[in-house]
Amino acid sequence: MVPISLEAARPFSVTELLDAALARRGLVSGDVGAFCAPGPGTGDDFLEPFELLLESLEADAQLTVLGRWITHRFLDRLLDVRLQIAAYVREDPAVREERIIEPIVVVGAPRTGTTALHALLAADHRHRVPLGWELLRPVPPPVAGEEDGRVALADLELRLPQTVSGGLESIHAYSGRMHKECLSAMSFTFRSEEFVSRYSTTRYIDWLGTCDMTPAYEMHRLVLQILQRRQPTQRWVLKSPVHLHNLDPLLAIYPDARLIVTHRDPLAILGSVTSLIATLRLAHSDAVSVPDIARYHADLYLNDLDGLCQRVDRGFPAGVAVAHASFDELRLDPVAVIDRIYVGLDLQLPDEVRAAMIRASEERASESYAVHAWSFEGLGLDPQEQRDLFAAYCAKFAVTEEVR
């Protein structure tokens, strides 16, 4: 524990962390420009959220010694890889010309079946789904079929919170070779809900809710461009709940996106996501407030889902196709949902692809998973009040009640 405690004692200082990252690459201290490159997503606008995050980690997060150590390793990796990304773009500026064509983006709220749907869409051999190690360490561009030492590094990082916080694996498993959602690519700009999921960083959270998320999506696109530089990609399949409250910057970066919106009883969403976030935060801090987490997500997703209703009413931009799927449907007959989604998105579903999806669905159903036990009770929220607040959303999308 002594080496861990010594590393954990390092202050969350902008200058010290940046200089340490530069030193690890043999670069000159104070060279902030090394973290930047010409073009969108790689400017010095990462410094404001980075400084605010570090201040909030010290002032708000109440991290344990182990939590500080894990967090230092996390931040060190983000800075190391940002340096790699910036250097790669300076050496190969044409990477920005890589085209991301009509990506399929699953944009439902958390705990609505997005992971299962993501896995089904991955069974289509024409699709590419980002893997954990690819989003954590995208440089250099991977080559299909080659073994890569980055897999083990990412696996160790992704599995660590599961080791520290009991029960996390039954809620949401992570590993280097598993499909990964978009947050990890956005975190290189330090504009990411990945930090919200791990830490109670009040000041940072308040800032994130009002900031311009365009740089995060520009970085996200750049990561995909790097990943496909040596591996031609017909279509990416992406997913993250954060897209639901960032539809404008998402569609500005990917104007021909094919969106899939997943739906579930909002009270079930709140019960399940609160359990997930509380468990993630317990890997870093002993001071975790379930009611605070629940209230934050209740407000967040009320705004998101009301906004979704308004967006559907006024229509999406030309060039954007949208399909919908419910949590109940995905549980009962996932392949039938896929049939309808492909029709809605004007995509072809060849027989061999559909057969592969059936096999993937059957394999997933046959696997044994630990049960994620969650409850709406204990969230500090009034169920009838929440039911009334989300009534318009539930009526519009015919969402059935799970919590009674």
N, C-alpha and C positions, 0 to 999 in steps of 0.2 A: 504493500500500500504506500510505502514511502515515495517511490518514483511517481506514482499517480498523484499523491497529495502535492508534491513539488510542482508538477505540471499544472495541476488544478489551481494552484496559488497564483499562476500568472494572471495579471490584470487583463481585463477585456479592454485593451487600449488600441485605438486605431493605428497609431504609429508603430507600436511594438508588433502587432500582428502583421501589418503590411511589410515591415522590415524583415521579420522572421521568414515570411514567404519569399521575399526577394533573396534572402540569404540561402534558402534551400535550393534556389536555382542558380546561385552564384552571381547574382545581380547586385547592383549598387543600391545601398540603403537610400530611402527617400525617393526612389524613382517611381512615382505614382503612374507615370506614363506607360510603364511596362504592363500595367493592368488594363491598358486601353489599346484600341486599334481604330483606324478610320472606318466609318460606317455605322449604321444603326445598331444599338444594343451593346456597344462596347466602349461607350464614352465614360467620362469620369463622374457621371451622375449616380454611380453606385456608392459614392462616398457618403452622401447624405443619409441614405437608409442604413448603411453599414455603421456609421457613427451612432445613429439613433438606436439601432438594435443593440450595440454593445453597451450603451448607457442604460438601456432598459433591462438587459441581462443582469447588470450589476445592481440596479436599483429595485427591480420589480420581481425578478424570477425566483428568488430564494433557492438557488441551486444547492444541491448537496455537493460534497467533494467529488463523488463519482460523477454527478451531473455536470460539474464544471469541466472535469477531465474529458468526458464524452463530447461536450460542447466545443472545447478547444480543438479536439481532433476533427470535428465536423467543420468548424470555421477554417481550420488550416487547409483541409481538403478543398473547400470552396475557393479559397484564395489561390492555392496551387493550380487548380484547374483553370481558374480565370486567367492566370498568367499564361498557361498553355494555349488557351483559346485565342487570346490576344496575339501571342507570338505566331500561332498557326495562320491567323487571318492576315497578319503582316507579310508572312512568307508566301501565302497562296490567296491573294485577294479575290481571285476568280471563284473561290468557293461560294461567294455570295451570289453567283449566277446560277447555282443549283436551284432547280425549280421544285417546289413542293406543290404537287398538283392534286386538287380536290381531296384533301385529307378528310377522312371520316373522324369526327370528333364527338365523343360521348360526353354530354354536358349536364347530366342529371345531378341532383343533390347527392350528398354522400349516403351510403347505406341503402341505395335504391336498386341494387343489382348491377351497378356499372362494372364491377370487376368480372362478374360472370359473363356479361355481355362482351366485354373486352376480349375475354378468352375465346369466346365463340367466334368473334370476328377474326381473331388470329388464326383460326383453323382454315381460313381462306388463303390458299397459297399465294395469291396475288397481293396479299397485304403484308405490311411490315409493322410490327408492334415494338416500340422501344423496350429494351430489356434494362433491368436495374443497373447493371454495370455500364451500359452504353450511356445512360443519362448522367450517371455520377462521374464518369471519366471518358468523355467522347474523343479526346485527342490522344494519339493520332487516329484518323478515321479507321475503323475496323475493316477487316477483309473477311468475307464470308468463308466459313469453314476452317479458319485458322484459330488455334488455341491462343488465348490471351491472358496474360498474368493479371490484368485488371479485374477479371472476374472474381478472383479470390479476394482482392482488396475490397471490392464493393460488397461481396458477400459478408465479409467480416463486419463491415460498417453497418450494413442493413440488418444483420442478425443480432447485433449487440443490444439494442433496446429490448428485443424479445427475451434475451438472456437476463436482463436486469429487472424487467417489469413482468411479473407473472401474469399469464392470461392474455398477453398481447397477440400471441400466435393464433389463438382461437378466434380473435376478432378480425385480424388482418395480417396475414403472413407476408414476410418480405425476404427476398434473397437476390443474389446477383444475377441469376438467370431467369427470374420471374419477370413478367410484364410490369412496367413501371409507369406511373402517371406523370403528368407534365410538370408538376411542382419542382422536381429536382433540376430541370433545365432552367427554370425561372429563378432559382435560388442564386445563380451566379451574379444576378443583378441586385441581390438582397431586397428584392420586392417579391415576397413569396409567403404564402400561408403555411409553408413548411415550418417556419419559425413560430407561427401562431399555434400550430398543432403541438409543438414540443414544449413551448414555454408560455408562462403567464407574463407577457411583456406588454403591460398596459400602454405605455407611451408609444411603443412601436406599433401596436395593434391599432391605436387611434389614428396614427399617421397613415398606415397602410390602407385603411378604409377610405381615405380621401385622395390618395396619390394617383398620379398618372401611371397606369400599368403598361403603357406602350413599350418602354424599354424592356420589360420582362418578356413580352411576346416577341420582340425583335431578337432577344437572346435565344428564346425558345426556337425560333425559326433557324437561327444560325447554328444551333446545336444539331438540328435535323439535317441541315445542309452539310455539316461536317461529317455526320454519320453516314450519309449516302454518297460521299465523295468517291469512295472506292467500292461502293456496293450499290449499283443502280436500283432504285426503289420505285415501283409502280404506284403504290399508294400507301401512305401512312395511316395507321389507326391509332388515335390518341384519346386520352380521357383524363379528366379531372373535374371535381365539383367546382373548383374556382372559376372555371369558364362560365358558369351560370351567372356570376356577378361581374363578369368582365366580357360580356358579349361584344361590346363595341370594339375594344382593342383586338379581341380575337378575330373578328371578321374584317378588321382593317388589315391585319397581317395575312389572313387566309380568306380572301373574298369569295373563293369558290368552294368553301367548306361544305361538307355534308354532315349535318348535325343530327344526333340522336339524343332526344331528351327522355330520361327515365323518370318515372313517377312512383311515389309511395306515400302512404299516410304520413303527414308531417309530424304527428306525435310519435310515430315509430322512428322516423328519421332522428328526431331530437333525443329520444331515449338511447338509440344505438350509437349515434355520433358522439354524444356526451360520454358514454362509456369508453369509446375508442380514444378520444382526446384525453380523458382523465388518465387512462392507462399509459398512454404515450408520455404524458407529463410526469407521471410517477417514476419514470426511468431517470428523470433529471432533478426532481424536487419532491420533498415530503409534504410541501404545502400546496395541496391541490384542492381547489374549491369546485365541487360538482355543480352547485347552483350557479356560480359565476359562468362556468363553461356553458351550461344549459341556456342561461339568459342571453349570452352573446350569440349563440347559434339560433336561438328562437328569433331574435331581432334580425340577424343576418339573412336567414332563409325566408322570413316573412317578406322582407324587402325583395329578395331574389325571386320568389315565386309569384308575388304580386307583379313584379316587373316582367316576368315571363308571360303572364296573362296579357299584359298591355302590349308586349312585343308581338305576341301571336295575333292580337286584334289588329294591329296596324301593319303587320306583315314584315317579313324579313327582306333584306336587300335582294335584288335580282342576282341570280347566280348562286344563291344559297338554297340548298334543299334541306328540308327538315322532316324527320320522322319521330314518332313517339312510341314509348313502350312502358308498360307498368310492371312493377315488382311482382305482382301476383301472376301476370302472364308469363314472365320470365321463369318463375318457379314451376308453373304448371306445364307449359309447352314452349320451351325456348326456341325450338327450331321453327315453329309456326310464327313466332315473333320475328325471327330472322327473315322468313318469307315475306312478311308484310313490310319490314324495314327496307329490304332490297327493292321492293316495288315502289315504296314511297320515295326512295332516293334515286330511282331510275337506274338501278344497277342490275347487271345480269347475274343470275345465280345458276351456274351450270350444275348438272346432276352430280358430277364428281365433287364439286365444292360442297353442295348440300349434304352429300353422303359423309364428307369429312366432318362437317359440323355436327351431324347426328352422332358420329363416333365420339367426337369431343364432348358432346353433351352427355352421352352415356357413360363415358369414362369419368367425367366429373361427378355424375350422380352416384357412381359406384365407389368413389373414394370416401374414406371416413374422415370427417372433420370434427374437431372439438367444437362443442356447442357454445356459441356466444350468448351468455345469459345477460340480458339487460332489462331494465324496468323504467317506466316513466315515473314511478314513485321515487321520491327522494331528489327530484330535479329542482324542487322549489317553484315549479310552474303549476298554475291552475289548469287542469285539463280542459274544462269547459271554455275557459277564456281563450286558450290556444285553439280549440276547435272552432270557435267563432271567428277568430282572427284569420284562420286559414280556410274559411268556408268557401270563399269565392274561388280560390285555386282548386279546391277539391271538387267543386261543382263543375268547373270548366273542363277538367280532365277526368271526370268520373272516377275519382280516387276513392277506394273503399277503406273503411275504418279497420285498423288493426287494434288500436288501443281504445278500450271502452271503460 
